[in-house]
Structures are given as C-alpha cells and as structure tokens.
C-alpha cells in the first residue's frame, strides 16, 4: 500500500505537470513598427482579445511576438493580420513556432 502511495505521489509530481505545460499551438508573428514597451502593450492587448490565446511573449529587439494558444485552438494568419492592424501595426510574417 505504501508503494502505491509513493507511485501516486511521483506521478503527480512529475508526469501530470509535464502534460499541463504543453499548451496548444504556438506561432511567431513578425510585426513591423514594434519598437518600444508601449508598442508591446498595444499588440498584446489586441492579441489577448482573440479567443483561445493562452500566452503572449514579445521580443521588441527582434520585432517578434510569440503567441501560444490553449490546447486544441489555432491562430490563422488572417486573424493575426487583423489584430496587428487594429493595434496600428503591420504583420510582416506568420509561422508556427519552431520547438525549442
């Protein structure tokens, strides 16, 4: 019985969190005009309005925004382009993010 409890604890500590962190599809958006923290805030605000967006990471130096979707949700280039335009920017590139 003690061995079963130990296995259950190990399962909860190592395996379950690994699945919880996976998330959904991730995309890299190249954004023209992204040059300061205020710009970063503007694009984050627009992208966060999209249903299914889980996490947004902005790299101002590269003018790239990484968007991670919730499991099962996807982002299309058309939707990303509209969000960029609504924030006052131009979508330069749209691609699934390469795994690290």
Buried (B, 14 or more C-beta within 10 A) or exposed (E): EEEEEEEEEEEEEEEEEEEEEEEBBBBBBBBEBBEEEEBBEBBBEBBEEBEBBBEBBBEBEEBBBBBBBEEEBEBEEEBBBBBBEBBEBEBBEBEEBEEE
